[in-house]
Amino acid sequence: MATNYKYSKELMVMGRPTFHVIKTKISNICTETICRPLTDTSYYGINGGFFESSNYNNIPTGSRSICVDITEKNVNLTVKGKKFAKNYNYNGTSSKSISRKTAVIYTSSGKKKIASMYAKQSKDIISKYPTYTQIIGGTDYSSDSWGGIAYNIPTNRTVLAWDNTYVYLIVTEIQQSIPSLKNYIKALGLNPTNSIVLDGSGSTSMQCKEFTKKGKERYIFNMIRLINKN
């Protein structure tokens, strides 16, 4: 039995879960740039932020969400001969960064904590949280962030939520609009304020010992993974 995380099916409807949830301590997650389908890795976790792709069956052309691990400054990843910087420092693109809700894991009094803020670039976050270890870009539940069609259309969704001690890596089993997703996060007993919505639709994927959701097996830019999974 795993000791570093707990997997659960939540809010059962006619024998079918609304959500699959991995619960673990704040200190046990990091962003991992993979540029391949999540299930082609050995990691446990969920898909990460938004990214650019001309073909979901091939390597992403780049990220559109901040994904920064302090231990991976100047570290590169090479996939099929293409080199990527593992850390990406912008919400949007470097030429047109946009303000999005972003999670930051930082150290305070020797303890890992997590918070969120709206930011365009990682440097905006680092100036406020100089003891950061991880920065994970996503977005919020507002219609302005999504636009009318994407806001209201039911599809698969991915969420990173947290409380004072734990983080919750969440994927939907039942397709959700953004307003519905927000209400269901509340029904889980979590505060939507303490969460970010990650990429979804065919990118929604999860992997752990107890459950695998392959989605459409898209090549995704980054994922949120467990550091220790056993």
C-alpha positions in Angstrom: 0.0 0.0 0.0 1.3 3.4 -1.0 2.3 5.6 2.0 3.3 8.8 0.2 -0.1 9.4 -1.4 -3.7 8.3 -1.2 -5.8 7.7 -4.3 -9.6 7.9 -4.2 -12.7 7.9 -6.3 -15.0 10.8 -5.2 -18.7 11.8 -5.5 -20.0 8.5 -6.9 -23.0 8.9 -9.3 -24.8 5.7 -10.3 -21.6 3.7 -9.5 -19.4 6.1 -11.5 -16.9 8.5 -9.9 -17.1 12.2 -10.7 -13.5 12.6 -9.8 -10.2 10.7 -9.4 -8.0 12.2 -6.7 -4.4 11.8 -5.6 -3.9 13.3 -2.2 -0.3 13.9 -1.0 1.7 16.4 1.1 2.6 19.7 -0.4 6.3 18.8 -0.3 5.7 15.8 -2.5 4.9 17.4 -5.8 6.9 19.1 -8.5 6.4 20.2 -12.1 8.1 17.9 -14.6 8.6 18.9 -18.3 8.1 15.6 -20.3 7.0 16.6 -23.9 5.4 13.2 -24.3 2.2 11.4 -23.1 2.1 11.2 -19.4 1.5 7.4 -19.5 4.8 7.0 -21.5 6.6 8.0 -18.3 7.1 6.1 -15.0 5.8 9.1 -13.0 2.7 9.2 -10.9 0.7 12.4 -11.2 -1.5 14.4 -13.6 -1.1 16.6 -16.7 0.1 20.1 -16.2 -0.5 23.6 -17.7 -1.5 24.9 -21.1 0.9 24.4 -24.0 1.3 25.0 -27.7 1.1 22.2 -30.2 0.6 21.9 -34.0 -0.1 18.1 -33.6 -1.0 16.5 -30.3 0.5 13.2 -31.5 4.0 14.8 -31.6 6.3 17.0 -29.4 4.7 20.2 -28.2 6.1 23.4 -29.8 6.3 25.1 -26.4 4.5 25.9 -23.1 1.9 28.6 -22.4 2.0 28.2 -18.7 4.8 28.8 -16.2 6.5 25.6 -15.0 9.5 26.2 -12.9 11.5 23.9 -10.6 14.2 25.7 -8.7 16.5 22.7 -8.9 16.3 22.7 -12.7 17.7 26.1 -13.6 19.5 25.9 -17.0 18.5 22.2 -17.3 17.4 21.0 -20.7 15.4 18.1 -22.0 15.9 16.5 -25.4 13.1 14.6 -27.0 13.4 13.1 -30.4 16.4 15.4 -31.1 14.5 18.6 -30.0 15.9 20.5 -27.0 13.7 22.2 -24.4 14.5 24.3 -21.4 12.8 22.3 -18.6 11.8 25.6 -16.9 9.4 27.9 -18.7 8.9 31.4 -17.3 5.8 32.8 -18.9 2.0 32.5 -18.8 1.1 33.0 -22.5 4.3 33.4 -24.5 7.5 35.3 -24.0 6.4 37.8 -26.6 2.9 38.1 -25.3 2.7 37.1 -21.6 -0.7 37.2 -19.9 -1.8 37.3 -16.3 -3.0 33.9 -15.0 -3.6 32.3 -11.7 -0.5 30.4 -10.7 0.4 28.2 -7.8 3.7 28.6 -6.0 5.3 26.2 -3.5 7.6 28.0 -1.1 9.4 27.4 2.2 8.4 29.3 5.4 9.8 28.6 8.8 11.2 25.4 7.4 7.9 24.1 6.1 6.6 23.8 2.6 3.5 25.9 1.9 1.5 26.6 -1.2 -0.3 29.8 -2.3 -1.5 31.4 -5.6 -1.2 34.7 -7.3 -1.9 36.2 -10.7 1.3 36.6 -12.7 2.6 37.0 -16.2 6.2 35.9 -15.6 8.0 33.8 -13.0 10.0 36.9 -11.9 6.8 38.5 -10.7 6.3 35.5 -8.3 9.9 35.1 -7.3 10.0 38.7 -6.1 7.1 38.0 -3.8 8.1 34.5 -2.8 11.9 34.4 -2.8 11.9 31.0 -1.0 10.0 29.4 -3.8 10.8 25.8 -4.9 8.0 25.2 -7.6 5.9 27.5 -9.8 3.0 25.9 -11.6 0.8 27.9 -14.0 -2.9 27.3 -14.6 -5.9 29.6 -14.6 -9.0 30.3 -12.5 -12.8 29.6 -12.9 -13.8 33.0 -14.4 -15.5 33.3 -17.7 -13.1 36.1 -18.7 -10.2 33.6 -18.4 -11.9 31.0 -20.6 -14.2 32.8 -23.1 -17.8 31.8 -23.7 -17.5 28.5 -25.5 -14.6 27.0 -23.5 -16.3 28.2 -20.2 -19.6 26.5 -20.8 -18.7 23.4 -22.8 -18.5 20.1 -20.8 -15.2 18.3 -21.2 -12.6 16.5 -19.2 -10.9 18.8 -16.6 -7.7 18.7 -14.5 -7.3 20.6 -11.2 -4.6 21.2 -8.6 -6.1 22.1 -5.2 -4.7 22.4 -1.8 -5.2 23.1 1.9 -2.7 23.8 4.7 -1.1 20.4 4.6 -2.0 18.5 1.4 -2.4 19.0 -2.3 -5.0 17.2 -4.4 -4.3 16.2 -8.0 -7.7 15.9 -9.6 -9.1 14.7 -12.9 -12.7 14.4 -13.9 -14.4 11.2 -14.9 -17.7 12.9 -15.8 -17.2 15.9 -18.3 -17.7 19.3 -16.7 -18.2 22.9 -17.7 -16.1 25.4 -15.7 -19.1 26.6 -13.6 -20.0 22.9 -12.9 -16.3 22.1 -12.1 -16.2 24.9 -9.5 -19.3 23.7 -7.8 -18.0 20.1 -7.6 -14.7 21.2 -6.2 -16.8 22.8 -3.4 -18.7 19.5 -3.0 -15.4 17.8 -2.4 -14.9 20.0 0.6 -12.2 22.1 -1.1 -12.1 25.8 -1.6 -11.9 26.8 -5.3 -9.9 29.8 -4.2 -7.1 27.4 -3.2 -6.9 25.7 -6.6 -5.9 26.2 -10.2 -7.4 24.7 -13.3 -4.8 23.0 -15.5 -5.1 21.9 -19.2 -8.0 19.7 -19.9 -10.0 18.0 -22.7 -7.9 15.4 -24.4 -4.9 16.4 -22.4 -6.5 15.3 -19.1 -4.5 12.3 -17.8 -3.5 10.7 -14.5 -1.2 7.8 -13.5 -0.8 6.1 -10.2 -0.6 2.5 -9.0 -4.4 2.3 -8.5 -5.6 4.1 -11.6 -4.6 5.3 -15.1 -6.5 7.8 -17.2 -4.8 8.0 -20.6 -7.0 10.7 -22.1 -6.2 10.9 -25.7 -2.6 10.1 -25.0 -1.5 13.5 -26.1 2.1 14.7 -26.0 1.9 17.2 -23.2 4.5 19.8 -22.2 4.6 19.3 -18.5 2.9 17.3 -15.7 2.5 17.6 -12.0 4.2 14.5 -10.5 4.8 12.9 -7.2 8.4 13.2 -6.0 8.1 10.1 -3.9 5.4 7.7 -5.0 5.9 4.6 -2.9 
